[in-house]
Amino acid sequence: MDLANIQPGYAVYAHHIDRQRHADLGQYVGTVIRVLEHKGLHYVHVRGGLDAPNDLYIPVEAVRQVVGKQVHLNLSPEDLAGQAWHLPPR
């Protein structure tokens, strides 16, 4: 993943992906604030959230693709709700 492809202001979407690697249309997660680095790992800082405004810190490895001004994750909305993505990297 070329980190330069992920820019502030891009919309971020979570997807359900089936066994054949087909994704649904996705659910809006929020907007990219920045890509940050912590201890050699990169994260996409997203502001928005699934149910209420908040910050999310999503590992770059979770980005499936960047198309136009949209970032598509290989995570579902349930995956995001089930993890502590709101905690900044430590």
N, CA, C and O atoms as CSV, one atom per row, in Angstrom:
chain,resi,resn,atom,element,x,y,z
A,1,MET,N,N,0.848,-1.177,0.000
A,1,MET,CA,C,0.000,0.000,0.000
A,1,MET,C,C,0.889,1.234,0.000
A,1,MET,O,O,1.747,1.389,0.869
A,2,ASP,N,N,0.684,2.106,-0.970
A,2,ASP,CA,C,1.401,3.372,-1.023
A,2,ASP,C,C,0.671,4.364,-0.124
A,2,ASP,O,O,-0.440,4.792,-0.435
A,3,LEU,N,N,1.296,4.724,0.983
A,3,LEU,CA,C,0.659,5.601,1.965
A,3,LEU,C,C,0.286,6.961,1.375
A,3,LEU,O,O,-0.628,7.616,1.876
A,4,ALA,N,N,0.966,7.389,0.333
A,4,ALA,CA,C,0.662,8.671,-0.304
A,4,ALA,C,C,-0.712,8.667,-0.963
A,4,ALA,O,O,-1.264,9.728,-1.252
A,5,ASN,N,N,-1.267,7.478,-1.203
A,5,ASN,CA,C,-2.604,7.379,-1.811
A,5,ASN,C,C,-3.716,7.702,-0.817
A,5,ASN,O,O,-4.847,7.961,-1.226
A,6,ILE,N,N,-3.419,7.693,0.463
A,6,ILE,CA,C,-4.423,7.959,1.501
A,6,ILE,C,C,-4.253,9.399,1.960
A,6,ILE,O,O,-3.255,9.742,2.595
A,7,GLN,N,N,-5.220,10.233,1.641
A,7,GLN,CA,C,-5.113,11.667,1.906
A,7,GLN,C,C,-6.181,12.139,2.894
A,7,GLN,O,O,-7.263,11.555,2.964
A,8,PRO,N,N,-5.880,13.197,3.658
A,8,PRO,CA,C,-6.896,13.791,4.537
A,8,PRO,C,C,-8.136,14.185,3.733
A,8,PRO,O,O,-8.045,14.687,2.613
A,9,GLY,N,N,-9.289,13.941,4.341
A,9,GLY,CA,C,-10.558,14.275,3.702
A,9,GLY,C,C,-11.189,13.128,2.927
A,9,GLY,O,O,-12.359,13.213,2.553
A,10,TYR,N,N,-10.443,12.057,2.678
A,10,TYR,CA,C,-10.999,10.908,1.965
A,10,TYR,C,C,-12.019,10.193,2.859
A,10,TYR,O,O,-11.837,10.092,4.072
A,11,ALA,N,N,-13.081,9.707,2.242
A,11,ALA,CA,C,-14.107,8.935,2.952
A,11,ALA,C,C,-13.606,7.506,3.163
A,11,ALA,O,O,-12.920,6.949,2.306
A,12,VAL,N,N,-13.956,6.917,4.315
A,12,VAL,CA,C,-13.533,5.557,4.663
A,12,VAL,C,C,-14.774,4.676,4.795
A,12,VAL,O,O,-15.757,5.064,5.426
A,13,TYR,N,N,-14.718,3.478,4.187
A,13,TYR,CA,C,-15.840,2.549,4.188
A,13,TYR,C,C,-15.407,1.179,4.691
A,13,TYR,O,O,-14.342,0.680,4.326
A,14,ALA,N,N,-16.244,0.575,5.534
A,14,ALA,CA,C,-16.053,-0.809,5.993
A,14,ALA,C,C,-16.943,-1.705,5.139
A,14,ALA,O,O,-18.027,-1.297,4.722
A,15,HIS,N,N,-16.482,-2.924,4.882
A,15,HIS,CA,C,-17.200,-3.834,3.974
A,15,HIS,C,C,-17.344,-5.223,4.571
A,15,HIS,O,O,-16.502,-5.683,5.342
A,16,HIS,N,N,-18.430,-5.877,4.197
A,16,HIS,CA,C,-18.548,-7.313,4.400
A,16,HIS,C,C,-17.942,-7.954,3.148
A,16,HIS,O,O,-18.301,-7.596,2.027
A,17,ILE,N,N,-17.026,-8.899,3.347
A,17,ILE,CA,C,-16.351,-9.551,2.228
A,17,ILE,C,C,-16.645,-11.041,2.316
A,17,ILE,O,O,-16.429,-11.669,3.352
A,18,ASP,N,N,-17.149,-11.608,1.196
A,18,ASP,CA,C,-17.500,-13.031,1.213
A,18,ASP,C,C,-16.273,-13.896,0.920
A,18,ASP,O,O,-15.169,-13.382,0.739
A,19,ARG,N,N,-16.477,-15.188,0.876
A,19,ARG,CA,C,-15.371,-16.135,0.693
A,19,ARG,C,C,-14.703,-16.011,-0.667
A,19,ARG,O,O,-13.543,-16.390,-0.826
A,20,GLN,N,N,-15.418,-15.488,-1.638
A,20,GLN,CA,C,-14.851,-15.288,-2.972
A,20,GLN,C,C,-14.170,-13.920,-3.085
A,20,GLN,O,O,-13.774,-13.505,-4.174
A,21,ARG,N,N,-14.037,-13.220,-1.942
A,21,ARG,CA,C,-13.402,-11.906,-1.847
A,21,ARG,C,C,-14.215,-10.800,-2.527
A,21,ARG,O,O,-13.656,-9.781,-2.930
A,22,HIS,N,N,-15.536,-10.998,-2.655
A,22,HIS,CA,C,-16.427,-9.952,-3.164
A,22,HIS,C,C,-16.906,-9.120,-1.977
A,22,HIS,O,O,-17.275,-9.655,-0.931
A,23,ALA,N,N,-16.891,-7.813,-2.162
A,23,ALA,CA,C,-17.297,-6.904,-1.082
A,23,ALA,C,C,-18.655,-6.289,-1.388
A,23,ALA,O,O,-19.018,-6.090,-2.547
A,24,ASP,N,N,-19.405,-5.987,-0.312
A,24,ASP,CA,C,-20.662,-5.261,-0.486
A,24,ASP,C,C,-20.338,-3.790,-0.746
A,24,ASP,O,O,-19.167,-3.428,-0.855
A,25,LEU,N,N,-21.362,-2.940,-0.845
A,25,LEU,CA,C,-21.152,-1.523,-1.151
A,25,LEU,C,C,-20.449,-0.780,-0.021
A,25,LEU,O,O,-19.844,0.266,-0.253
A,26,GLY,N,N,-20.520,-1.299,1.177
A,26,GLY,CA,C,-19.799,-0.708,2.291
A,26,GLY,C,C,-20.633,0.233,3.125
A,26,GLY,O,O,-21.667,0.740,2.689
A,27,GLN,N,N,-20.163,0.453,4.329
A,27,GLN,CA,C,-20.798,1.381,5.261
A,27,GLN,C,C,-19.795,2.480,5.571
A,27,GLN,O,O,-18.631,2.212,5.868
A,28,TYR,N,N,-20.260,3.715,5.498
A,28,TYR,CA,C,-19.407,4.864,5.786
A,28,TYR,C,C,-18.933,4.807,7.233
A,28,TYR,O,O,-19.735,4.628,8.150
A,29,VAL,N,N,-17.622,4.960,7.433
A,29,VAL,CA,C,-17.020,4.907,8.754
A,29,VAL,C,C,-16.641,6.307,9.231
A,29,VAL,O,O,-16.839,6.642,10.399
A,30,GLY,N,N,-16.103,7.113,8.341
A,30,GLY,CA,C,-15.662,8.448,8.707
A,30,GLY,C,C,-14.752,9.017,7.642
A,30,GLY,O,O,-14.745,8.559,6.500
A,31,THR,N,N,-13.978,10.029,8.033
A,31,THR,CA,C,-13.100,10.748,7.121
A,31,THR,C,C,-11.664,10.661,7.608
A,31,THR,O,O,-11.396,10.767,8.805
A,32,VAL,N,N,-10.739,10.466,6.668
A,32,VAL,CA,C,-9.321,10.412,7.012
A,32,VAL,C,C,-8.876,11.776,7.540
A,32,VAL,O,O,-9.119,12.810,6.916
A,33,ILE,N,N,-8.222,11.757,8.696
A,33,ILE,CA,C,-7.596,12.950,9.258
A,33,ILE,C,C,-6.130,12.991,8.824
A,33,ILE,O,O,-5.628,14.021,8.375
A,34,ARG,N,N,-5.457,11.850,8.968
A,34,ARG,CA,C,-4.052,11.745,8.573
A,34,ARG,C,C,-3.618,10.293,8.655
A,34,ARG,O,O,-4.316,9.457,9.229
A,35,VAL,N,N,-2.465,10.002,8.080
A,35,VAL,CA,C,-1.795,8.718,8.282
A,35,VAL,C,C,-0.668,9.002,9.261
A,35,VAL,O,O,0.137,9.910,9.051
A,36,LEU,N,N,-0.616,8.218,10.332
A,36,LEU,CA,C,0.430,8.438,11.323
A,36,LEU,C,C,1.277,7.193,11.485
A,36,LEU,O,O,0.857,6.081,11.166
A,37,GLU,N,N,2.478,7.409,11.987
A,37,GLU,CA,C,3.421,6.319,12.220
A,37,GLU,C,C,3.727,6.254,13.704
A,37,GLU,O,O,3.930,7.278,14.356
A,38,HIS,N,N,3.756,5.030,14.231
A,38,HIS,CA,C,4.096,4.818,15.632
A,38,HIS,C,C,4.893,3.530,15.733
A,38,HIS,O,O,4.392,2.449,15.425
A,39,LYS,N,N,6.126,3.656,16.162
A,39,LYS,CA,C,7.024,2.505,16.344
A,39,LYS,C,C,7.116,1.658,15.077
A,39,LYS,O,O,7.093,0.428,15.134
A,40,GLY,N,N,7.220,2.332,13.942
A,40,GLY,CA,C,7.403,1.638,12.672
A,40,GLY,C,C,6.131,1.125,12.031
A,40,GLY,O,O,6.179,0.588,10.925
A,41,LEU,N,N,4.992,1.275,12.693
A,41,LEU,CA,C,3.713,0.849,12.123
A,41,LEU,C,C,2.913,2.076,11.717
A,41,LEU,O,O,3.009,3.126,12.351
A,42,HIS,N,N,2.123,1.939,10.654
A,42,HIS,CA,C,1.325,3.059,10.155
A,42,HIS,C,C,-0.159,2.815,10.412
A,42,HIS,O,O,-0.658,1.693,10.318
A,43,TYR,N,N,-0.842,3.905,10.741
A,43,TYR,CA,C,-2.265,3.874,11.057
A,43,TYR,C,C,-2.979,4.980,10.300
A,43,TYR,O,O,-2.416,6.046,10.051
A,44,VAL,N,N,-4.227,4.710,9.937
A,44,VAL,CA,C,-5.085,5.733,9.351
A,44,VAL,C,C,-5.931,6.292,10.484
A,44,VAL,O,O,-6.724,5.572,11.091
A,45,HIS,N,N,-5.761,7.567,10.763
A,45,HIS,CA,C,-6.547,8.252,11.791
A,45,HIS,C,C,-7.828,8.720,11.110
A,45,HIS,O,O,-7.797,9.552,10.203
A,46,VAL,N,N,-8.949,8.175,11.562
A,46,VAL,CA,C,-10.259,8.447,10.957
A,46,VAL,C,C,-11.142,9.140,11.987
A,46,VAL,O,O,-11.210,8.720,13.142
A,47,ARG,N,N,-11.802,10.183,11.569
A,47,ARG,CA,C,-12.759,10.869,12.454
A,47,ARG,C,C,-14.145,10.621,11.884
A,47,ARG,O,O,-14.385,10.802,10.690
A,48,GLY,N,N,-15.026,10.217,12.733
A,48,GLY,CA,C,-16.397,9.913,12.319
A,48,GLY,C,C,-16.935,8.870,13.252
A,48,GLY,O,O,-17.286,9.163,14.395
A,49,GLY,N,N,-17.000,7.670,12.775
A,49,GLY,CA,C,-17.448,6.563,13.601
A,49,GLY,C,C,-18.696,5.933,13.043
A,49,GLY,O,O,-19.317,6.456,12.118
A,50,LEU,N,N,-19.052,4.816,13.608
A,50,LEU,CA,C,-20.199,4.062,13.117
A,50,LEU,C,C,-21.504,4.594,13.679
A,50,LEU,O,O,-22.474,4.730,12.933
A,51,ASP,N,N,-21.563,4.897,14.950
A,51,ASP,CA,C,-22.805,5.352,15.560
A,51,ASP,C,C,-22.703,6.769,16.122
A,51,ASP,O,O,-23.693,7.501,16.138
A,52,ALA,N,N,-21.541,7.151,16.571
A,52,ALA,CA,C,-21.350,8.470,17.169
A,52,ALA,C,C,-19.987,8.988,16.746
A,52,ALA,O,O,-19.070,8.200,16.516
A,53,PRO,N,N,-19.841,10.301,16.642
A,53,PRO,CA,C,-18.544,10.849,16.258
A,53,PRO,C,C,-17.450,10.434,17.244
A,53,PRO,O,O,-17.610,10.559,18.458
A,54,ASN,N,N,-16.355,9.947,16.708
A,54,ASN,CA,C,-15.190,9.602,17.509
A,54,ASN,C,C,-13.996,9.422,16.591
A,54,ASN,O,O,-14.128,9.492,15.369
A,55,ASP,N,N,-12.846,9.192,17.170
A,55,ASP,CA,C,-11.638,8.948,16.401
A,55,ASP,C,C,-11.353,7.461,16.378
A,55,ASP,O,O,-11.551,6.759,17.370
A,56,LEU,N,N,-10.883,6.989,15.227
A,56,LEU,CA,C,-10.476,5.598,15.063
A,56,LEU,C,C,-9.046,5.584,14.544
A,56,LEU,O,O,-8.646,6.464,13.781
A,57,TYR,N,N,-8.286,4.594,14.955
A,57,TYR,CA,C,-6.903,4.424,14.513
A,57,TYR,C,C,-6.815,3.023,13.900
A,57,TYR,O,O,-6.718,2.023,14.611
A,58,ILE,N,N,-6.850,2.977,12.589
A,58,ILE,CA,C,-6.955,1.709,11.872
A,58,ILE,C,C,-5.613,1.381,11.228
A,58,ILE,O,O,-5.068,2.202,10.490
A,59,PRO,N,N,-5.072,0.197,11.495
A,59,PRO,CA,C,-3.802,-0.177,10.871
A,59,PRO,C,C,-3.900,-0.123,9.340
A,59,PRO,O,O,-4.913,-0.512,8.761
A,60,VAL,N,N,-2.846,0.359,8.705
A,60,VAL,CA,C,-2.838,0.464,7.247
A,60,VAL,C,C,-3.070,-0.899,6.599
A,60,VAL,O,O,-3.611,-0.974,5.496
A,61,GLU,N,N,-2.669,-1.972,7.270
A,61,GLU,CA,C,-2.874,-3.315,6.722
A,61,GLU,C,C,-4.359,-3.630,6.511
A,61,GLU,O,O,-4.693,-4.536,5.747
A,62,ALA,N,N,-5.244,-2.900,7.175
A,62,ALA,CA,C,-6.682,-3.129,7.034
A,62,ALA,C,C,-7.263,-2.435,5.807
A,62,ALA,O,O,-8.444,-2.608,5.505
A,63,VAL,N,N,-6.452,-1.653,5.096
A,63,VAL,CA,C,-6.923,-0.981,3.881
A,63,VAL,C,C,-6.867,-1.977,2.729
A,63,VAL,O,O,-5.811,-2.519,2.402
A,64,ARG,N,N,-8.024,-2.202,2.125
A,64,ARG,CA,C,-8.114,-3.113,0.977
A,64,ARG,C,C,-7.717,-2.404,-0.301
A,64,ARG,O,O,-6.960,-2.942,-1.108
A,65,GLN,N,N,-8.235,-1.178,-0.488
A,65,GLN,CA,C,-7.898,-0.406,-1.676
A,65,GLN,C,C,-8.302,1.048,-1.493
A,65,GLN,O,O,-9.136,1.382,-0.651
A,66,VAL,N,N,-7.689,1.903,-2.304
A,66,VAL,CA,C,-8.043,3.314,-2.362
A,66,VAL,C,C,-8.506,3.567,-3.790
A,66,VAL,O,O,-7.772,3.330,-4.750
A,67,VAL,N,N,-9.746,4.056,-3.910
A,67,VAL,CA,C,-10.332,4.316,-5.228
A,67,VAL,C,C,-10.843,5.748,-5.231
A,67,VAL,O,O,-11.720,6.103,-4.443
A,68,GLY,N,N,-10.293,6.567,-6.118
A,68,GLY,CA,C,-10.689,7.968,-6.127
A,68,GLY,C,C,-10.351,8.577,-4.783
A,68,GLY,O,O,-9.205,8.513,-4.337
A,69,LYS,N,N,-11.338,9.166,-4.136
A,69,LYS,CA,C,-11.143,9.773,-2.810
A,69,LYS,C,C,-11.826,8.940,-1.739
A,69,LYS,O,O,-12.363,9.471,-0.767
A,70,GLN,N,N,-11.797,7.612,-1.931
A,70,GLN,CA,C,-12.409,6.688,-0.986
A,70,GLN,C,C,-11.400,5.626,-0.553
A,70,GLN,O,O,-10.661,5.076,-1.370
A,71,VAL,N,N,-11.387,5.351,0.749
A,71,VAL,CA,C,-10.546,4.298,1.322
A,71,VAL,C,C,-11.477,3.158,1.718
A,71,VAL,O,O,-12.411,3.348,2.497
A,72,HIS,N,N,-11.210,1.967,1.172
A,72,HIS,CA,C,-12.043,0.793,1.437
A,72,HIS,C,C,-11.260,-0.185,2.304
A,72,HIS,O,O,-10.138,-0.571,1.975
A,73,LEU,N,N,-11.871,-0.576,3.409
A,73,LEU,CA,C,-11.234,-1.471,4.371
A,73,LEU,C,C,-11.602,-2.926,4.110
A,73,LEU,O,O,-12.641,-3.211,3.514
A,74,ASN,N,N,-10.759,-3.836,4.553
A,74,ASN,CA,C,-11.105,-5.257,4.514
A,74,ASN,C,C,-11.677,-5.676,5.859
A,74,ASN,O,O,-11.571,-6.835,6.260
A,75,LEU,N,N,-12.285,-4.717,6.550
A,75,LEU,CA,C,-12.963,-4.937,7.828
A,75,LEU,C,C,-14.448,-4.640,7.668
A,75,LEU,O,O,-14.834,-3.761,6.898
A,76,SER,N,N,-15.272,-5.374,8.396
A,76,SER,CA,C,-16.711,-5.109,8.399
A,76,SER,C,C,-17.044,-4.093,9.482
A,76,SER,O,O,-16.218,-3.842,10.359
A,77,PRO,N,N,-18.227,-3.506,9.441
A,77,PRO,CA,C,-18.637,-2.615,10.534
A,77,PRO,C,C,-18.595,-3.329,11.891
A,77,PRO,O,O,-18.265,-2.717,12.907
A,78,GLU,N,N,-18.931,-4.620,11.903
A,78,GLU,CA,C,-18.888,-5.392,13.151
A,78,GLU,C,C,-17.449,-5.553,13.653
A,78,GLU,O,O,-17.201,-5.514,14.858
A,79,ASP,N,N,-16.498,-5.734,12.720
A,79,ASP,CA,C,-15.091,-5.821,13.109
A,79,ASP,C,C,-14.653,-4.536,13.808
A,79,ASP,O,O,-13.938,-4.576,14.809
A,80,LEU,N,N,-15.087,-3.408,13.274
A,80,LEU,CA,C,-14.712,-2.119,13.869
A,80,LEU,C,C,-15.359,-1.928,15.233
A,80,LEU,O,O,-14.743,-1.384,16.150
A,81,ALA,N,N,-16.596,-2.376,15.364
A,81,ALA,CA,C,-17.309,-2.218,16.633
A,81,ALA,C,C,-16.762,-3.157,17.707
A,81,ALA,O,O,-16.915,-2.892,18.900
A,82,GLY,N,N,-16.128,-4.248,17.290
A,82,GLY,CA,C,-15.668,-5.255,18.237
A,82,GLY,C,C,-14.240,-5.083,18.712
A,82,GLY,O,O,-13.745,-5.924,19.463
A,83,GLN,N,N,-13.566,-4.031,18.304
A,83,GLN,CA,C,-12.164,-3.824,18.684
A,83,GLN,C,C,-11.996,-2.428,19.304
A,83,GLN,O,O,-12.881,-1.579,19.203
A,84,ALA,N,N,-10.871,-2.218,19.930
A,84,ALA,CA,C,-10.586,-0.927,20.578
A,84,ALA,C,C,-9.890,0.007,19.601
A,84,ALA,O,O,-8.825,0.546,19.902
A,85,TRP,N,N,-10.487,0.200,18.433
A,85,TRP,CA,C,-9.912,1.058,17.398
A,85,TRP,C,C,-9.849,2.521,17.826
A,85,TRP,O,O,-9.109,3.304,17.230
A,86,HIS,N,N,-10.604,2.899,18.840
A,86,HIS,CA,C,-10.651,4.289,19.292
A,86,HIS,C,C,-9.424,4.673,20.125
A,86,HIS,O,O,-9.218,5.853,20.409
A,87,LEU,N,N,-8.616,3.698,20.516
A,87,LEU,CA,C,-7.440,3.994,21.322
A,87,LEU,C,C,-6.253,4.334,20.421
A,87,LEU,O,O,-5.935,3.567,19.512
A,88,PRO,N,N,-5.602,5.458,20.655
A,88,PRO,CA,C,-4.427,5.795,19.843
A,88,PRO,C,C,-3.339,4.747,20.019
A,88,PRO,O,O,-3.259,4.110,21.069
A,89,PRO,N,N,-2.498,4.560,19.003
A,89,PRO,CA,C,-1.386,3.595,19.122
A,89,PRO,C,C,-0.459,3.987,20.265
A,89,PRO,O,O,-0.182,5.166,20.486
A,90,ARG,N,N,0.017,2.969,20.990
A,90,ARG,CA,C,0.936,3.215,22.117
A,90,ARG,C,C,2.209,2.446,21.899
A,90,ARG,O,O,3.118,2.510,22.726
